[in-house]
Amino acid sequence: NIVLHAATNTEVERVTWFNLSESSGVRRLAVDLRGPWHKKGASVLRFDVGPVKHIVVGEHEDRLRLSVEFRAGAVAKEIDPVLVRGAQGFNLTIPLAVRLAP
């Protein structure tokens, strides 16, 4: 599993997501933190290894969007993550398409 942790300064009331896929096979998951959020830090987080290629953070008037792009074959075509909210953020658990050897 991949666990995406987003730290916030207050509880996130509403989180939504949807799957994005391209004909090239690129898989993305868009995660929206609903409300007037303001990001701190970089807009793009790149990863040299692992199932996540990069995360792009976009600030919008009514939401903060995290666009997570996965490496080829890392996740299923339709991703159904598990959301666990906390007082200062949330965890989103995303199953991998294959089980990796330890």
C-alpha positions as MATLAB code, in Angstrom:
seq = 'NIVLHAATNTEVERVTWFNLSESSGVRRLAVDLRGPWHKKGASVLRFDVGPVKHIVVGEHEDRLRLSVEFRAGAVAKEIDPVLVRGAQGFNLTIPLAVRLAP';
ca = [
       0.000    0.000    0.000;
       0.907    3.633   -0.495;
       0.015    5.972    2.362;
      -0.327    9.634    1.473;
      -0.310   11.837    4.574;
      -1.414   15.461    4.308;
      -0.766   17.632    7.364;
      -3.133   20.542    7.969;
      -3.555   23.158   10.679;
      -7.140   22.062   11.347;
      -9.371   19.080   10.658;
     -10.330   18.507    7.038;
     -14.109   18.309    6.910;
     -14.549   17.060    3.352;
     -12.182   15.187    1.055;
     -13.194   13.927   -2.380;
     -11.225   12.160   -5.095;
     -11.526   10.854   -8.614;
      -9.456    8.720  -10.976;
      -7.731   10.135  -14.037;
      -6.201    7.977  -16.734;
      -4.740    8.678  -20.122;
      -4.621    6.489  -23.205;
      -0.842    6.258  -22.636;
      -1.546    4.280  -19.457;
      -0.588    7.074  -17.047;
      -2.612    6.765  -13.831;
      -3.456    9.713  -11.605;
      -5.584   10.265   -8.558;
      -6.978   13.750   -7.914;
      -7.640   14.425   -4.216;
      -9.583   17.554   -3.247;
      -9.561   19.090    0.222;
     -12.790   21.077    0.056;
     -12.774   24.587    1.492;
     -10.539   27.678    1.427;
      -7.133   26.012    1.985;
      -3.768   27.669    1.416;
      -0.713   25.564    0.651;
       2.737   26.028    2.068;
       5.816   24.619    0.434;
       6.523   23.375   -3.057;
       3.828   22.979   -5.714;
       5.460   19.848   -7.145;
       6.967   16.969   -5.183;
       9.033   14.579   -7.349;
      10.118   11.088   -6.344;
      12.998    9.261   -8.062;
      11.935    5.797   -6.882;
       8.777    4.092   -5.693;
       5.235    3.843   -7.050;
       4.539    7.610   -6.948;
       6.183    9.609   -9.719;
       5.121   13.051   -8.483;
       2.442   15.030   -6.649;
       1.257   18.397   -7.909;
      -0.494   20.695   -5.413;
      -2.898   23.295   -6.767;
      -4.647   25.987   -4.770;
      -8.156   26.883   -5.952;
     -10.834   29.178   -4.527;
     -12.950   26.315   -3.149;
     -10.389   23.516   -2.673;
      -6.789   22.408   -2.537;
      -6.091   19.703   -5.117;
      -3.398   17.050   -4.874;
      -2.795   15.344   -8.208;
      -0.869   12.120   -7.612;
       0.778   10.515  -10.654;
       1.837    6.883  -10.349;
       4.522    4.971  -12.186;
       3.380    2.527  -14.867;
       1.814   -0.598  -13.405;
       1.948    0.622   -9.790;
      -1.816    0.904   -9.240;
      -5.020   -0.466  -10.733;
      -6.946    1.460  -13.382;
      -9.628    2.409  -10.836;
      -8.132    3.416   -7.493;
     -10.372    3.144   -4.428;
      -8.378    4.677   -1.570;
      -9.225    4.464    2.136;
      -9.454    7.808    3.930;
      -8.714    8.282    7.636;
      -9.146   11.823    8.962;
      -7.454   13.229   12.035;
      -7.393   16.506   13.951;
      -4.500   17.831   11.857;
      -4.689   16.176    8.482;
      -5.545   12.872    6.896;
      -4.091    9.645    5.574;
      -5.128    8.206    2.239;
      -4.192    4.550    1.765;
      -3.916    3.449   -1.867;
      -3.517   -0.243   -2.721;
      -0.709   -1.222   -5.075;
      -1.515   -3.235   -8.226;
       1.029   -5.886   -7.277;
       2.524   -7.010   -4.021;
       6.167   -5.966   -3.767;
       8.744   -8.325   -2.304;
      10.219   -7.209    1.049;
];
